[in-house]
Amino acid sequence: MKKLYSSGTHRKLPMLVCAWLLAVAVVWSPRAAEAREAFKPQKERISVTFRNATLAEVLQQVKRMTGYYILYNSDFVQDVKGITFSRTNAPVREVLDEALRGTRLEYSIDDDTIVVRLRSGEDAQSVPPRKKSPTAPSRDGSSTIGVNPS
């Protein structure tokens, strides 16, 4: 009788099928689902306080507290300074809205990533720094940043 398989591949086929089934079982197991969930941002609400901070500092704090990846062009972000505000148990979007208020920047959140970019139609050369917060004189005559004088 003549051999149908001359190279021994008929013995490797069941092993390949078993390896494939094992890989599928591992990927779709409950533990794999838990691992995928672990890489998603952990907090949607955060408490923050910033006094005369840069936008880069604000974004770094949001990243640390939430687990989001944050992408931005440092040329657009580096000159945004004088950010002063405080939020308690606020949604991440509220914190970002306040941090970017008065700038020509916008953000989007997609899955686990925040992207900060120029607003549509803005020229990269015309991004001014954020305006300073209002100041009010303190009792000793020095100015206090972030205090509403009214």
N, C-alpha and C positions, 0 to 999 in steps of 0.2 A: 504494500500500500504506500502511496505517495504522501509525503508531508504537505499539508496545506500552508503551514507557516514555517518558514525556514529560519527566522531570526529570533524567535522567542518573544515577540511582541504580544502574543496571546496571553502570556503570563503577566505582562505589565498593565494590560487594560483594566483588570479588576482593581489593581492597586491605585491606578489613576482615578477611577470612579470613586473609590473609598476616600481618597485624599480630597477630591472635589466635594463630596458630601460632608466631610468633616469641616472643610473651610466654610461651606454654606451654613452649617449648624453653628459654628463659632460666631460668624458675622451676625446672624439673626437671633442669637441667644439673648435672654433677658439681661444678662450682665453686660453684653455689648451695648444694649440700648441704654443702660445706666451710664456707661462710659461716655456715650455720645452726649447724653444730657449733662454730664459733668463739664463739658467744654463749652456749653452755652453760658451766656452771662448770668451771673448769680443774683444780681439785685436790680430791680427795676426802679426802686425808690431809694434815694440816698439823702443824707444830711450833710451839708457842706457850709463852710464859712470861708470867704475869701476877702482879704483886705489888700488892696493895691496889687493884685496878682497879675501875672501875664496870662495870656490865653494858653500858652504852652503848659503852664503850671496847672491851670484849670483842667485841661484835657488829660494831663497825667494823673490828676487826682480822680477824675471820672473813670479812667482806665483801671486804676488800682482798686477802686471801690466796687466796680461792676463786673470786671472781667472782659469788657468789650475790647476788641482791637480798634485802634483809632488811626486813621490814615489822613494825612494833611501835608500840604506843601509848606515847609518851614519858612519860606520867603513871605508867605501871606500871613503866617501866624506870629512870627517873631516880633513884629512891631505893635501888636495889639497888647496894650498895657493898661493899668489902672482899673482893673476889674475888682469891684467891691460889692459883695452881696452875701446874703446868708439864706439858706433854705433848710427846712427840717422835714424829713420824710417826704421829699418832693420827687416826682417822676424825673427820670433822667432827661427827658425832653424839656421839661421846665428849666432845669439847670443849664442845659445847652442853649436854650432860647435866651436866657438872661445873659449868659457869657458872650453870646454873639450879637446881642442888641447893640445897635449903633455902629456896626461894622458892615462891610460889604460881603461878608461870608455867610454861608448857609451850611447845613449839614443834612445828611440822610442816614438812617439806620436800616441796615439790611442784615438780618439774622444776627450775627455776633460782631458786626463791624460798623463803626461810625466813620463816615467820610465827611471831612470838612473841606469845602471848596468855595471858590468865588461864586456869587450869585450869577445866574444866567444873564448874559449881556453886559457884565462888568468887565472893565479893562484891568489887566493885571498891574499896570503901572499906576492905577488910581486908587489903590487900597490905602486909605488913611488909617492912622492909629486910632484906637478907641478914644472917645472923649473922656476926659477925667470926670470922676464923680463930683457932684457939687461939694463945696467946702463951706464950713462954718467956723467962725472963730471960737476957740475954747476960752475958758475963764482966764487962762494965763496969757491969752493973746495970740497963741499959735493956731494954725489952721488944722482942722480935723477933717480928713478925707472921708467921704461917704456919709456924712451927716447932712440931712436935709435941713436947711436953715429956717424953714417955716414952721 
